[in-house]
Amino acid sequence: MADQKSSATKSDIFSKAFNFTKADEVKEMGLYPYFKPLEATDGTIVEIEGKKVIMAGSNNYLGLTNDPRTIKAAQDALTKYGTGCTGSRYLNGTLDSHLELEEKLAEFMGKEGCVLFSTGYQTNEGSIQTIAGRNDIIFSDKDNHACIVVGTLVSNAKTMRYQHNDMGQLRKLLERADPDAGKIIVTDGVFSMSGTLANVPELVKLAKEFNARLYLDDAHAVGVVGEGGRGSASVFGLTDEVDLISGTFSKSFASLGGFLVGDKPVIEYIRHNSPAHIFSASMPPANVATVLKALEILQEETWRLERLEEIANYMRKELRGLGFNVWSSQSPIIPVVIGEMMDCFKFWKDLFEEGVYANAVVPPAVPKGQSLLRTSYMASHTDEHLDQILEAFRKVGLKHGVIDRNGHSAAE
Ligand SMILES: Cc1ncc(COP(=O)(O)O)c(C=O)c1O
């Protein structure tokens, strides 16, 4: 391997890989925070490198990944249907439980139709690519998730990107666009790094004014915010005004897969034309059964969403009170801005030593100099967990000079 590295020429397509040293350099410094294997987990407490730490970086918002009822549902489905579907929904890979889930999700979300995909990523990539064609224009928020960005890149449509949540710039782009082109505005409903909500009321207004369709990626919103967990449009009572809403099962629904809801003809068009749907195997039976059970629990145990909101409000207030910059989070995703990338890795390591796991997020996922620890919370976190997380942040924040003892950010 070393020989290949030294002899790699620029024209060798692998040269970029042989010359990729960044990860090894950070590993050698003992600061590498990625791909850490969990050796055990009960959802809130995980074991990493033999050490038990509080998980403050999971998307398991409702705390259902280790719930005995979701586990039992998955086990029963394994026994009934086997381990996989070995084919796409289009051909041999549709189970009666896929249809049941589509029906229940459409009803839950208050839309006519629903189509499942095998991941949340595929849902957005595969739907955007299919619905936006050669003469169309996609208007996309600059902070949208990578799967939306890839969806715009593989579509034949023109893409116009606007600054994060900048409705003034979006208006200007819509004004400049060909009035005869098909138009769709695509945005995260809750942004995955900042935890901020999209400005759904203004988006609905602009979409109406300029004859555009509106698509919300509610991966971090369905089962998290809105009436009964119905997502970001529901926060504003605007579900009926939004054309397409996608969600994922890898977060609140404690499984893997994704869905898109909307008017029936649009959903049926995507079902029959999306490569990500047609040419990829369907969700395995245990995953479907888990989501069906999670959806039932979400609707029965309303305390979970209430607790999640209470925790998010508490942690935002307390972290701010300590002096941390948490941007304008409006959800259980609360970023803690550290600054330069290496400082963020050092902070991550000390936080881990203090018994807390959070996710280190560095450029290009965030702007340069704004590397952060993305914390996120679950309904199953106890008050003790939360106070331990806060104490760890306080201690490490003071040690690294990110905050001072008066509750101020060192950057102020
Ligand atoms: C906003 C957003 N959309 C889509 C996805 C993709 O979902 P999945 O991980 O279920 O494929 C994610 C995942 O992190 C996300 O944050």
The ligand as a Gaussian input file, in Angstrom:
#p B3LYP/6-31G(d) Opt

LIG

0 1
 C      -32.753000      16.180000       6.705000
 C      -32.452000      14.744000       6.396000
 N      -33.019000      14.171000       5.337000
 C      -32.780000      12.884000       5.029000
 C      -31.934000      12.105000       5.773000
 C      -31.651000      10.699000       5.366000
 O      -32.313000       9.794000       6.177000
 P      -31.799000       8.316000       6.412000
 O      -30.625000       8.388000       7.327000
 O      -32.958000       7.663000       7.027000
 O      -31.424000       7.739000       5.098000
 C      -31.326000      12.646000       6.895000
 C      -30.436000      11.815000       7.722000
 O      -29.678000      12.207000       8.517000
 C      -31.576000      14.002000       7.220000
 O      -30.993000      14.583000       8.276000

